[in-house]
Amino acid sequence: MSDDEYMQDDEYGFEYSDDDGDDQADASLENRYYTAKSMKEDDPEAAIVEFKSIVEDEPEKSDWGFKALKQQTKLNFLVLNQPSEALKTYTKLLSYTKSAVTRNYSEKTINGILDYVSGSGKKRRYKSKGGKKVSEEEQMEVLEKFYEVTRKALEEAKNERLSVKTNLKLAKLYLDKHEYPRLQALLRSLHESTLSATAAAPTGADDSTAQSATGTLLLEIYALEIQMYSDMRDYKKLKEIYNASSQVRSAIPHPRIMGVIRECGGKMWMGERQWAKASSDFFESFRSYDEAGSPQRIQVLKYLVLANMLTGAEVNPFDSQETKPYKNDPEITAMTDLVSAYQRREVHEAEKILRENKATIMDDAFIRSYMGDVLRSLRTHYLIDLMKPYTRLEIGFLAKQLNVDNAEVEELCIGLILDGKVQGRIDQVAQIVELERHKGTDARRYNALDAWAGGMQKIFDNIVAKAGATNERGMGGMAMGMGMGMPFGGGEWEGSSRGLGTVGA
């Protein structure tokens, strides 16, 4: 080996020893980190002290300091109930996202922290050992501070994608907590971000990709707005946003987003009593939730059954390939039985099912608000079937059969007569319904014959008018021929003229 090669080996060995020293420092930080982590459940205060020392002793910002700050934030917020201290450690943690850790890992950590801060993440694993529990107002104030420092850090890092995702997460939280003024302000900001992204989109080969991303973001914003207006019962604005969402073409949204939009659309159509459109939207919502694996599919399937019954259709909603696997689901069994009773016109069986399954059917406010319409429709069909053999029925008898009071039966009968489903009249004094089934049939038959006769008379009049016009043109031609070819005055024609005159006399 030459001297030069020897020197190169020495240099390489020296550099290797430096790396080895760094590795030893990292190993020391790693050992201290896992030691502190093992102390979390038994002594969280001591664990926090150890985590702080790791951050203080690291020569430069590293992933071990980032992890230590992550654990401090979690302990301060979830275990010790010290949100202000958690905010300090979280703010320091955000400074590590620029260079110390990868973007994917930092995004995952930030999302996880914001989830448990907002209460939408996993349930607490530790019992509170100190401090007071945070009230709703204080929690909202702390939450906004967490999101504000996150927004500033992401703007400095120029991470627009995570910034938008964070704002969407905050908007969802405002929606869950019914903070509608804050939500509306945030949604306006998100719409402005969408417009900025659209204006800055490239016009070359990546144009379609940028448009798809913008369209997807827009649908997520619309989904939040639709839920907000649905909760606020503002169906006018809800319909505007729903129609706008249907105009978005270049988007690849998550199935859950489309499930939300279609679910709220179905509720909108239910509010307008357009049962068929509601049924269609609920079915599409169910398919989207099912594709996304969302548990909301069960609830939407109940809405689909409800809308299908209100349409009066004889088709069983569980006959389709998508819904059939859920027919025997414990949450759906009651609705399945209700559909069967509805199709058999078993009004008493349906009422029994509703009484015995309040938890799975009547506890839902939306279903409960329309169950009166379902029972009314079922009782109406039951009344029609009950009246078929009779021409006179007592209202008291009908009330007894339906197990309702006389006033409700009278109202149902009035509706049937006004809708033309039953021909008859109500004697309110005698409390009797008199049916005119045959007279009504005859009247309809005579009206049809009268209309047919009137049409035939018009055809006849037109034929006569055309024949008269033709005759007039023929007689005019004959007069011209006689005037030009055979002069009047005497002889045979004169005698004929006199003869005609005598007959007229």
VENDA-V432389 format. One record per helix or strand of 3 or more residues. SS is the DSSP state (A for helix, B for strand). FROM is the first residue (numbers start at 1). LEN is the number of residues. If there is no record, write none. Layout:
SS;FROM;LEN
SS;FROM;LEN
This chain:
A;3;36
A;44;14
A;63;17
A;83;16
A;103;16
A;136;21
A;160;17
A;180;20
A;207;25
A;235;12
A;255;17
A;275;18
A;296;16
A;317;3
A;321;4
A;333;11
A;347;10
A;358;5
A;365;23
B;392;3
A;395;8
A;406;13
B;424;4
B;432;4
A;437;49
A;491;14
